Each structure stands twice: as structure tokens, then as C-alpha cells.
Amino acid sequence: MELKYAFKPEDESKIAKAIGRDINISFKHAVVICDKIRGMGLGDAIKLLEAVVALEKSISFKRFNTGISHRKGLGKDNIAKYPQKAAGEILNVLRGVETNADYKGLDTERLKIINIQANKGIARRRRKPRGRWQIWRSQLVSIQVIAQET
């Protein structure tokens, strides 16, 4: 089965791709993280997400920022969060891109993320906890990453 990507690059020889399907993370957090690391170098993006997981750096929310408290010392972008779970899962996908690039013989230090996007996956239906009969839907997320050697 061939995986389908939304972005079609011209030269496949300098491209490394990875996809994470049906990940149980917040779609809004995934969109904000993807917006933040799009266009970054792969090593810089991995370092940033490792710092977010370790609660050393925060991600500024330009979208989906209703009800988010301000963070002191961030300057203009002071509306921020620490989306640890989403950052950890996206970090696994970025490490997959790095492994795929190494397998293809590309220089992993010169990789730049040219396309990263979060798509809504399936909505899993479950019963609510404690024996209640209402349906509880959890939205799963798919992440597509394409990095190019510059």
C-alpha cells in the first residue's frame, strides 16, 4: 500500500518523508506545533520539541488561544502553552524523517522541513467512563512531514 502525501515535490532524490497516522493527540495543539516548526531545520525542530517536552520552552499560540494565560518574559508572544503530549508524538515523526534521510544517504544536518501538516483522522467512538451510555468520541490526528536537503 502506497502512502499518499498532500505535497508533491519535484525532485524525490533530495527528499525524506515520514507520516504518523491515527495519533491520539489534540488536533489544535498539533496544528500550532506544525505552524511553529514549518520551515525550520530538522535538527532545530527536534531540539525545540525536546525542550517543550522537558518544559524548558513554550510554544506561542497565535491560533486557538482563547482562555490561555499569559507567560511572563516572552515579550510580544506571551500567550503560550507547553503541549507535551503532542510535542512528544510529533518528535517521534521527526525522528522517523531523520532515520529515513539517513537510510537514503542524505545529510541530516542540512535537512529543512518544507512541508508539515496535521490532518484530522478517524473519530473513535467509545462509551463514557463509569458505565454511562453516552457516546464519547476521541479525534485522532495524522501528521505528514517532508524534509528536503538544501
C-alpha positions in Angstrom: 0.0 0.0 0.0 1.4 3.3 -1.1 1.1 6.2 1.4 -0.4 9.4 -0.1 1.1 12.7 0.8 -0.7 16.1 0.1 2.5 17.8 -1.0 4.1 16.6 -4.3 7.8 17.6 -4.6 9.6 17.7 -8.0 12.9 16.0 -7.1 12.4 12.9 -5.0 16.1 12.2 -4.6 16.7 15.0 -2.1 13.5 14.4 -0.1 12.9 12.5 3.1 9.3 11.8 4.2 7.5 10.3 7.2 3.9 10.0 8.3 2.3 9.4 11.7 -1.2 8.0 11.4 -4.0 8.0 13.9 -2.1 9.5 16.8 -4.1 10.2 20.0 -3.2 13.9 20.5 -5.0 17.2 20.4 -5.6 18.4 16.8 -5.4 22.1 17.8 -2.0 21.5 19.6 -0.7 19.6 16.5 -1.7 22.5 14.2 0.0 25.1 16.3 3.2 23.0 16.6 3.3 22.3 12.9 2.9 26.1 12.2 5.8 26.8 14.6 8.3 24.3 13.1 7.4 24.6 9.4 10.5 26.0 7.5 12.9 25.2 10.3 15.9 22.9 10.0 15.3 19.4 11.2 17.8 19.5 14.0 16.5 22.8 15.3 12.9 21.5 15.3 14.0 18.3 17.2 15.8 20.4 19.8 12.8 22.7 20.2 10.3 19.8 20.7 12.7 18.1 23.2 12.8 21.4 25.1 8.9 21.6 25.1 8.7 18.0 26.4 11.1 18.9 29.2 9.1 22.1 30.0 12.1 24.4 29.2 10.5 26.2 26.2 6.9 27.0 25.4 5.0 27.2 22.1 3.3 30.5 21.4 -0.3 30.1 20.4 -1.3 32.5 17.6 -4.4 30.4 16.8 -6.7 28.6 19.2 -5.7 30.9 22.1 -9.0 31.6 23.8 -8.6 31.1 27.6 -4.8 30.7 27.6 -3.0 32.5 30.3 -0.1 34.9 29.5 3.5 33.9 30.2 5.9 36.3 31.8 9.1 37.2 30.0 8.0 36.1 26.5 7.6 39.7 25.1 5.1 40.1 22.3 4.2 36.4 22.0 3.3 36.0 25.6 0.3 33.7 25.1 1.9 30.2 25.3 1.5 26.6 26.4 3.6 23.5 26.9 1.8 20.9 24.7 4.0 18.0 26.0 2.0 15.0 24.6 1.6 16.5 21.1 5.2 17.6 21.0 6.4 14.1 22.0 4.4 12.4 19.3 5.5 14.9 16.6 9.1 14.4 17.8 8.7 10.7 17.0 7.6 11.5 13.5 10.6 13.9 13.0 13.0 11.2 14.2 11.4 9.0 11.6 12.2 11.6 8.9 15.8 11.7 10.2 16.1 7.9 10.0 14.6 7.8 6.5 17.0 10.5 5.4 20.0 8.6 6.8 18.8 5.4 5.0 18.6 7.3 1.7 22.1 8.7 2.2 21.1 12.3 2.7 23.0 14.7 5.0 20.8 15.0 8.1 22.5 18.3 9.2 21.3 20.0 6.0 17.6 18.9 6.1 15.0 21.6 6.1 11.3 20.9 6.8 9.4 22.1 3.7 6.0 20.7 4.5 4.5 19.6 7.7 0.8 19.3 8.3 -1.7 17.9 10.8 -4.9 16.3 9.4 -7.9 15.0 11.3 -8.1 11.2 11.4 -10.9 9.0 12.4 -13.1 9.8 15.4 -13.0 6.7 17.6 -16.3 6.0 19.3 -16.3 4.7 22.9 -18.6 4.6 25.9 -18.1 7.2 28.5 -16.5 6.1 31.7 -18.3 4.7 34.8 -20.8 2.7 32.8 -22.7 5.7 31.3 -24.2 5.1 27.9 -23.5 8.3 26.1 -21.0 8.0 23.2 -17.6 9.5 23.7 -15.7 10.4 20.6 -11.9 11.0 20.5 -10.5 12.6 17.4 -7.3 11.1 16.2 -4.6 13.1 14.2 -2.3 12.2 11.3 1.0 14.1 10.8 2.8 14.3 7.4 6.4 15.6 7.3 8.5 16.2 4.2 12.1 17.5 4.6 14.5 18.5 1.8 18.2 18.6 1.7 19.5 22.1 0.9 
